[in-house]
Amino acid sequence: MSTIRPVDPATATGKAKTLLDQVQSSFGVTPNMMKVMAHAPAALGGYLGLAGALGGGVLDRKLREQVALAVAGVNACTYCASAHTAIGAQMGLSPEEAKANLLGNSADPKVKAALVFARAVVAKRGRLDARDIEVVRAAGYSDAAIVELIAHVALNIFTNYFNLAVATEVDFPVVDLSKLAA
């Protein structure tokens, strides 16, 4: 159970209601993470703003989900692993590929390079060396894509840490991260 109770969209007021209505309208559902974030409309608005801005970038939606999975895997965030596995499935991501992505792997070498890079950003706390950039660039990623990969890592670290900190109740089919190494 979440240590901060979700805001009920039916009784929300002000900016929280506006944002939760926007989420419901855009996604057709209001995930628990966003209901809990609604206690601080600035945080929810910031999350939605950055996610929306990055949605218009050069990385396609499927790769963005795969990066989210890789970051959730390294941070052991069950909420985000579960959410992005479900969202990825809607885009045709197989359960096997989602599991591989959680471990920073992929059957596609270009995707794998992006996921290895994303996990390096997390593991090295942003302190990449020139080789990290060279490898992802050699895999075919432009400077714009590399910048966006870093931005997606940062966005997903925020949601991972948020959900871990407040123990957000998972409202997606649960992915058991303890079975990943098996």
N, C-alpha and C positions, 0 to 999 in steps of 0.2 A: 504494500500500500504506500502511496506517495506520502512523503513527509510534509508536503505542501498540497493542500486539497485543491483539486481543479476548480476553476471558475465555471459555474453553470452558465452556458450561453443564454439560457432562457431568462436568467435573472441578472445578467451582466448589464452594466450601465456605462455611459460615456465612451471613452476611447477603447476600452476593453471590449464593449459590445460591438463597436464599429469594426474592430479588427477580427473578432470571432465571427461576425457575420460575413466578412470578406473571406475568411478561411473556408467557411461552410459553402459559400457561393463558388469559390474557386475549385475546391477539392471534392465537394459533395459530402464531406464528413468533417468533423472537427476533432483531430487527434488529441489525446490526453496531454501530450507535450505542450501543445499550443494553449490548451485550457489552463495549464499550470502557469505557463509564461504570461498569461493574460493578467496575472496579479500586478505585473509591471509592464504596462502597455509600451513603454519605451523599449524594453527588451524584446517583446513580441514584434513590435514594429520594426526594430532593427534587424531581427532575424528575417522577417518577411521581406524587408527591403533588400538586404544583401542577397537572399536566395532568389528574389525576383530579378535583380540586376544581373546576377550570374546566369540565370536562365536564358538571357538574351545574348550570351557570349558565344565563343567559338566551339566550346565542347558540347557534344550532343548529349541528349538527356540520358541515354543508356550509360555512357561513360561516366556521367556525373553520379549516377546511382552506384556504379561499380567503385568509384572513388569513395563514396560514402560508406560502402561495405568494407573497403580496405581499412579506412580510418576506424570504423566501429570495431573491426576485428582486432586491431592493434590496441585499442583502448578498452576492449572487453565490455562494450556497451550493448547489452541485450536489447534495450528499447530500439536503438538505431539499427542494429543488425536485423531485428525483426521487421521494423518499418521498411527498410530499404530492400530487404529480401522480397517482401510483399509487393512493393512498388516496382521493383525490377522484374518480377514475374509478370506483371501487367505489360511490360515492354518486351516480353519474350525471353527473359533471362532464365535459364534452366536452374533447377535446384543445385545441380552439380557445379555450374559456373558460379552461382552465388556463393556457395561454400568455398570454392577456390578463391573468389574475390575477397572474402573475409580473411583469407590467409595471405593476401597480396599476390595471388597468382591468377593466371588466365590461360586458356587455350590459344588465345590470340596474342602473338608476341608484342604487338603495338600496345594493346590494352595492358598486358603484363608490365611493360616498361612504365606506363603511367602509374600503375598501382604500386610498383616497387618504389617509384619516385615519391608518391604520396606517403607511403609508410616511412620513407627516409626522412621526409619533412617532419613527421611526428617524432620518430625515434631520435633524430638529431636536434629536435626543438628548433627547427628552422636554420640551424647552422650547417648548411650544405656546403660542399666544396665544389670546385669547378667540374670535377668528374661527374658528380650527380647530375649537373645540368647538361654536360656533354652527352651522357648516356641517353637521357630522355629526348634530347634534341636529335640525336642520331636515330632514334626510333621513329622520327617523323613529326615531332611536336614543334610548333613555331614558338617564338618568344611569347606571343599572346596566349597560346595554349598553356605554356609553362606558368605564366603569371596566374592564369585562371585555375590551374591545378593547385597552386599554393593557396589561392583564395578559397577554393572548395575545401581544402584540408582545414583551413582556419574556421570556416563555417561549421564543418562537421565536428571539429574539436569542441566548439561552443555547445552544440547540441549533445554530444557525448557527455561532456562534463556536467552540463545542466541535468540531464537525465540520471546520471550516476549520483550526483549530489542530492537530488530530491527524490530519488527512487521512484521515478514516474512509472505508474502502472502501465504495463504493456497492453495496448489495445489492437494488436495485430497478431497473426499466428506467431507464437513464440519460437524463436531460434535458440536452441540450446548450445551456447558457445562452448560448454565443457566437452562437447562431442566433436569439436573441430579437429583436434589433434588425432582423433581415432581414424 
